Amino acid sequence: MVLMGDLTKHFSRWEFECSCGCEFDRVQVAFVERLQKVREKFGPITVHSGCRCEAHNLSVGGSPSSSHLKGLAADLRCANSLSRYLLLKILMAEGFQRIGMGQEFVHVDLDPLKPQPLIWLY
């Protein structure tokens, strides 16, 4: 059962709010529902970066066409190489086709206007 204010069983709207404090949180529910399926297989997932307002996106060096601006992307914390491997395997099994690999996070998005399938490095 999803409680009032929660997006899915394990994800709340506040987890996807812009981290600059502006409260921008237009995360797309369909995106979070897909992440929920990943979470059920992977275990706890921490959202490092969800939605971003234009100012915050600029301050962190995000692309002007970042999917974070549309509520279609998240950077998920990853502690080590094994976690990255397992998360990548599950994301691909759940149909995610846009994945970026960072040292401490995995970017995933469902932006239909961007090239796919692809995996890139930060």
Helices and strands as residue ranges (DSSP letters): G 13-16, H 29-42, E 47-49, H 54-59, G 67-70, E 73-77, H 81-93, E 98-101, E 105-109, E 118-121
